[in-house]
């Protein structure tokens, strides 16, 4: 699923542009995955609001801590965090035509001051795109987004309903990422 994350992020970047989303939607094809890991804090830069963590496998990742976080002062090298990550992709077929469009929404909820450090960040991107071409045998579609950018999307064999869409149909691609982190108190 991590590879899918990169592919979908690239697709969203290729297709996204500021615009309003409208269209009645029918049917849906959905893919979702959740992972959970323990990460270890290796460095904390209080002034820059950055925390470097070591993920399983040894890679170091630097996290920009949002200003809404009120408990950064409790985070220290050696602290461990339980990280839960969810990503979901839903593809809807629009009933009526319309122009490709896009929108994005994010929400952040952090622990209250003095509580165990942690929080939840949710990011949702929705893109209305037109199917330009579809290959039912190879299970691929080429989508055109609101700015005219195109992206080829492979549709997993587990996804039902591909035969119900045609070139020219409008589809809505909704990509959701949610990240929850909680410091493990020892």
Buried (B, 14 or more C-beta within 10 A) or exposed (E): EEEBBEBBBEBBEBBBBEBEBEBEBEBBBEBEEEEEEEBBBBEBEEEEBBBBBBEEEEEEEEBEBEEEBBBBEBBEEEBBBBBBBBBBBBBBBBEEEBEBBBBEEEEBEBBEEEBEBBBBBBBBBBBBBBBEEBEEEEBBBBBBBBEEBBBBBEBEEEBEEBEEBEEEBBBBBBBBBBBBBBBEEE
